[in-house]
Amino acid sequence: MITLSNQTYLVTGATSGIGQGIARTLHSLGARLVLTGRDQEKLEKLGAEFAPHQHLLRPFELEACDEIPAWIKSIASEVGPLNGFVHSAGICQLLPVQALSIKRFDRTMRLNLLSAMMLVRGVVQPNCHAKDKTSVVLISSTAGVLGCPGQTLYSASKGALIAFAKGAALELAPIGIRVNALSPACVETPMLDQVRQSIPEENYQQLCQRHALGLGQPQDVAQAAAFLLSDASRWITGTNLIVDGGVTAG
């Protein structure tokens, strides 16, 4: 049995898709949560769902990477040292190589990679992480390990996130911080709906057929994240846990 009672975790991207599924699962396991997203209204709606249990709601624009460490410190001053976080926020868009630009590169890398790095930097600060056990879960993607036409920039950002998790895991192990990546394939979320609308239906059906167990649900990823946060995974760090319904098996 996995329990997260008396543990405090930050969840980014909590207002939609995988991040929302993770928030609901961690709540059900007894965790105290700091929930963040861009949309104040959606964040408050999610918080109301958990009533009477009151989690901390903290809207934040993660693209403001330089401000993240100070933001983490302010959160820790309110709730105490964090037992970890799940970084689910990010962007995904179909973008052929011919359409690459410096502006698009900068925004994708800031949201998908640099924000994660600065969140880790923030939690490493004194009094911002639990000294006995802290676990960081970075939501990557199978696009970070497989070729993905039309998503080369997204794939690059997610592949770099996996590499960062491995390096950070080795660097932070001496102070009791575990760092792991978690890579889902296609999960039925609003983000996948956007992908479906941007490609021919035939291509979308081919994408679905690559998943031997069918498309994933946010709960599938959320349960894996809960495992990586919990003591059940206390000897796991620096790994990339693939949750993909069989996509990478083929």
DOSEKOL-873684 format. One record per atom (N, C-alpha, C): residue in three letters; z, x, y. Coordinates in steps of 0.05 Angstrom, whole numbers, plus 5000, padded with zeros to 4 digits. Layout:
// DOSEKOL-873684
ALAZXY...
END
This chain:
// DOSEKOL-873684
MET500050174976MET500050005000MET500050175025ILE498250125043ILE498150275068ILE499650115089THR501450245103THR502850115125THR502850305149LEU502550185172LEU502550345197LEU504850245215SER506850135204SER509150035219SER510450255234ASN511250195259ASN512650385277ASN510850615285GLN508250585282GLN506350785290GLN504750685314THR504050865333THR502650775357THR499950915358TYR497750755360TYR495050865360TYR493450745383LEU491650915394LEU489750835413LEU487150765399VAL485850545407VAL483250475396VAL481250435419THR479150605419THR477150575440THR474950385430GLY473450265448GLY471350075440GLY472449835426ALA474849745433ALA476249535418ALA475249255424THR473449225443THR472648955450THR470248855434SER469049015417SER466648925403SER466249075377GLY464848955358GLY463949085334GLY465949225317ILE465349475310ILE467149635293ILE469849675306GLY469849735332GLY472449785345GLY474249545344GLN473149305348GLN474649055346GLN475749015318GLY474049065298GLY474949045270GLY477249235264ILE477149475275ILE479249675271ILE481849575284ALA481649475309ALA483949375322ALA485349155306ARG483848975295ARG484948755280ARG486348855254THR485049045241THR486149155216THR488749315222LEU488749475242LEU491149635248LEU493449445256HIS492749235271HIS494849035278HIS496048915253SER494348835234SER495248715209SER496948895193LEU496749155197LEU498249355182LEU500849435197GLY501349305219GLY503849345233GLY503949555255ALA501549655262ALA501449865283ALA501849745311ARG502949915328ARG503049855357ARG500549975369LEU499049825385LEU496449905393LEU496149935423VAL494550125432VAL493550145459VAL490550095457LEU489649875467LEU486949785464LEU485349835490THR483049955488THR481450005511THR478549925507GLY477249845529GLY474449765529GLY473649735558ARG471049685563ARG470149665590ARG470649385602ASP470649185585ASP470648905595ASP473548805595GLN474648765618GLN477448675621GLN477848395608GLU475948215612GLU476147945601GLU476247945571LYS474448105558LYS474348125529LYS476848255519LEU477848445533LEU480348585525LEU482648395525GLU482848235546GLU485048045548GLU484847825526LYS482347745520LYS481947545498LYS482847665471LEU482247915466LEU483148045442LEU486148065441GLY487348135464GLY490248165465GLY491547895459ALA490447675470ALA491547415465ALA491447335436GLU489447435422GLU489147375393GLU491547475377PHE492747695387PHE494947815373PHE497747705381ALA497747525400ALA500347405409ALA501847285386PRO504547295385PRO506247395407PRO506647695408HIS505547845389HIS505648135390HIS504048235414GLN505148385431GLN503848475455GLN503048775453HIS500548825450HIS499549095450HIS498849175479LEU498649425484LEU498049525511LEU495049505515LEU494149375537LEU491349355543LEU490749535567ARG488849725563ARG488249915584ARG485249955587PRO483949795604PRO481049825609PRO480550105620PHE478350235611PHE477750505620PHE474750555616GLU473550695635GLU470750785632GLU470751065621LEU470151085595LEU470251345582LEU468151545591GLU466151445606GLU464151625617GLU465351805638ALA467651725648ALA469151895667ALA470852095651CYS469452275637CYS470752455618CYS472952635630ASP472552725655ASP474452905667ASP477152765671GLU477152505672GLU479652355677GLU481152285652ILE479952335629ILE481152245604ILE483852375598PRO484252645600PRO486852765594PRO489152645610ALA488652605636ALA490752485653ALA491352205645TRP489252055637TRP489551785627TRP491251775602ILE490751955584ILE492251975559ILE495252025565LYS495652205584LYS498452275591LYS499852035603SER498451875619SER499651635631SER500351435609ILE498651405589ILE499251225567ILE501651315551ALA501751575545ALA504051685530ALA506651655545SER506551655572SER508951625588SER509951335585GLU508151145578GLU508950865575GLU509950805547VAL508450905527VAL509050825499VAL510251045482GLY510451285493GLY511351505478GLY509051655464PRO509651875450PRO507552025437PRO505851855418LEU503251905418LEU501451755401LEU501551875373ASN501251695353ASN500951785325ASN498051835319GLY496251795339GLY493451845335GLY491751645350PHE489151665345PHE487251475357PHE484751455340VAL483351235344VAL480651195332VAL478751165356HIS476751345356HIS474751335378HIS472251195367SER472050945375SER469750785365SER467650735386ALA468350775411ALA466550715433ALA464150905432GLY461850815441GLY459450975442GLY456950805447ILE454650935449ILE452250795453ILE450150875433CYS448350685427CYS446150735409CYS443650595420GLN441450735421GLN438950615430GLN436650745417LEU434550585412LEU432150695401LEU430750855423LEU430151105418LEU429051275438LEU427251485426PRO424551435426PRO422751635415PRO422951905429VAL422252115416VAL422352385428VAL420852385454GLN418552245456GLN416952245480GLN418452125504ALA420551975499ALA422051845520ALA424651985528LEU425152215515LEU427552365521LEU427552465550SER429952465562SER430152555590SER432952685593ILE433252845613ILE435852965619ILE437952755624LYS437252545639LYS439052335646LYS440052195621ARG438252125603ARG439051985578ARG440652165560PHE439852425559PHE441452615543PHE444252635553ASP444652665579ASP447252695591ASP449052455585ARG447952215589ARG449551975585ARG450351945555THR448451985537THR449051955509THR451052155500MET450752405508MET452652615499MET455452575512ARG455552475536ARG458152425549ARG459652205534LEU458251985527LEU459651765515LEU460151805485ASN458351935471ASN458551965442ASN459952215433LEU459952425450LEU461052685442LEU463252785461LEU462552815487LEU464452935505LEU466952765509SER466652505508SER469052325511SER470952375487ALA469852415463ALA471552465440ALA472952735443MET471552935453MET472753195456MET475053185477MET474653025498MET476653015519MET479052835510LEU478552645493LEU480752495481LEU482552675464VAL481252845448VAL482753035432VAL484353225451ARG483053325471ARG484353495490ARG486753355502GLY486453095508GLY488652945520GLY490952915501VAL490452855476VAL492652795457VAL494053055450VAL492753285453VAL494053545447VAL496153615467GLN496053495491GLN497953565512GLN500853515503PRO502753675514PRO505553635507PRO506453345511ASN507953245492ASN509152975493ASN507052745491CYS504552815483CYS502452615480CYS501852565451HIS502952725432HIS502452675404HIS505052705389ALA505252555367ALA507652565350ALA507752845337LYS509952975337LYS510153245327LYS509953255297ASP510853045283ASP510953065254ASP508252975241LYS506852785254LYS504352695241LYS502652555262THR500252665266THR498252545284THR495552555271SER494152335272SER491452325259SER489452215278VAL487152355280VAL484952285297VAL482552205280VAL481351975285VAL479051885271VAL476751845291LEU474551985287LEU472251975305LEU470051825290ILE469251595301ILE467151435288ILE464451565294SER463251675273SER460551805275SER458551605263SER456651705248SER454551535236SER453051685215THR451951545196THR450251675176THR447751795190ALA447151695214ALA444951815230ALA445552105237GLY448152185235GLY448852455241GLY448352645218VAL447752535194VAL447252705171VAL444452655158LEU443152435167LEU440452375157LEU438452365180GLY435952425174GLY433952395194GLY433552095201CYS433152035226CYS432951765235CYS430751735257PRO428351665250PRO426151655270PRO426851465292GLY426251545317GLY426851385340GLY429751405349GLN431351555335GLN434151585343GLN435051875343THR433252055350THR433852335349THR436152415367LEU436352295391LEU438552365410LEU441152255399TYR441152015390TYR443551895379TYR444452055354SER442552125337SER443252285313SER444452555321ALA443352675341ALA444352935350ALA447252915360SER447752705375SER450552665385SER452452615363LYS451652465342LYS453452405320LYS453852645301GLY451652795298GLY451953035282GLY453753235295ALA453553265321ALA455353445336ALA458253345335LEU458653085334LEU461352975332LEU462653055305ILE461053055284ILE462053135257ILE462853435258ALA461153595270ALA461753875272ALA464253925289PHE464553775310PHE466953805327PHE469453735311ALA469353525295ALA471653445279ALA472553665260LYS470653795248LYS471254015230LYS472654245244GLY471554325267GLY472654555281GLY475454485293ALA475654245304ALA478254155315ALA480354135293ALA479554045270ALA481454015247ALA482754285241LEU481154495240LEU482254755234LEU483954865256GLU483154815281GLU484654915304GLU487254775307LEU487354515301LEU489754365307LEU491654315284ALA490854405260ALA492554375236ALA495354505240PRO495454735253PRO498154855256PRO500154695273ILE499154505289ILE500954345305ILE501054055294GLY500154025269GLY500553765255GLY498653545263ILE496253615274ILE494353415281ILE491953425262ARG491453205248ARG489153195230ARG486853065246VAL484353165240VAL481953065253VAL479853015232ASN478852765231ASN476752705212ASN474552525225ALA472152555215ALA470052375224ALA469652155202LEU468651925211LEU468051705193LEU465251605200SER463451615180SER460651555185SER459751305170PRO459551085184PRO458350845172PRO455350845174ALA454050685157ALA451150625160ALA451050375176CYS449250195170CYS448849955186CYS450949745181VAL452349665202VAL454449475201VAL453649235218GLU454248995209GLU453448755224GLU455148715249THR454048815271THR455448805296THR453448735318PRO454348685342PRO452448635364PRO450548875369MET451449115363MET449749345367MET447349335347LEU447949255322LEU445749225303LEU443849005311ASP444948795323ASP443148575332ASP441148675353GLN442048865370GLN440348975390GLN438049135377VAL438849285356VAL436849445341VAL434749255329ARG435749035317ARG433848855304ARG431848735323GLN432748675348GLN431048555368GLN428948755378SER429449015374SER427649215386SER425649325366ILE425749245340ILE423849345320ILE422549105306PRO420249155293PRO418948945277PRO420748845255GLU420648585248GLU422348475227GLU421948615201GLU419448695195GLU418948845170GLU420549095168ASN420649245191ASN422249495191ASN425149445188TYR426149225200TYR428949155197TYR429649085168GLN427948945154GLN428348875126GLN428349125109GLN426649315115GLN426649565100GLN429249715104LEU430249705129LEU432849825135LEU435049705118CYS435049445116CYS437049305101CYS436949375071GLN434549405061GLN434149465033GLN435149745025ARG435449915044ARG436550185038ARG439550175031HIS440849955037HIS443649925032HIS444049795005ALA444649954984ALA444849844957ALA446949624955LEU449049634971LEU451149434970LEU450949234993GLY448649235006GLY448249065029GLY449449185055LEU448849055077LEU449849145102LEU452949125103GLY454149305118GLY457049315120GLY458149115140GLN460749065138GLN462148905157GLN464149085172PRO464949005197PRO466849175211PRO469349235195GLN470249045178GLN472649075162GLN472349305142ASP469949355133ASP469449575114ASP470049845126VAL469249875151VAL469750125166VAL472650135174ALA473749905182ALA476549895192ALA478549985170GLN478049895146GLN479849965124GLN479750265118ALA477350385121ALA477150675117ALA478550825140ALA478350715164ALA479750845187ALA482750825183ALA483750605174ALA486650575169ALA487550775148PHE486050815128PHE486751015107PHE486951295120LEU485051365137LEU485151635149LEU487351665169LEU488251445180LEU490551465198LEU493251485183SER493351375160SER495851335145SER496651585130ASP499151575120ASP500251795104ASP498751825077ALA497251615069ALA495851625044ALA493651845045SER492951935069SER490852145072SER492052395084ARG494652435080ARG496052665093ARG494952935086TRP493452965065TRP492253225057TRP489253235063ILE488353055080ILE485453045087ILE485153105116THR483653315122THR482853375149THR480253525150GLY478753495171GLY476153635174GLY473953525156THR474253285147THR472253165130THR470552965145ASN468352885133ASN466652665144ASN466552455122LEU468052245125LEU468152035105LEU465851845109ILE463951835090ILE461651665092ILE462151385080VAL461651185096VAL462050905087VAL459450765092ASP457750755072ASP454950685078ASP453550495058GLY455050375040GLY453750195021GLY451650315003GLY451750585001GLY449850724983GLY447450844996VAL447250835023VAL444850935037VAL444351235031THR446451395032THR446051685029THR445851764999ALA446151564981ALA445851624952ALA442951644944GLY441251514960GLY438451494952GLY436851734962
END
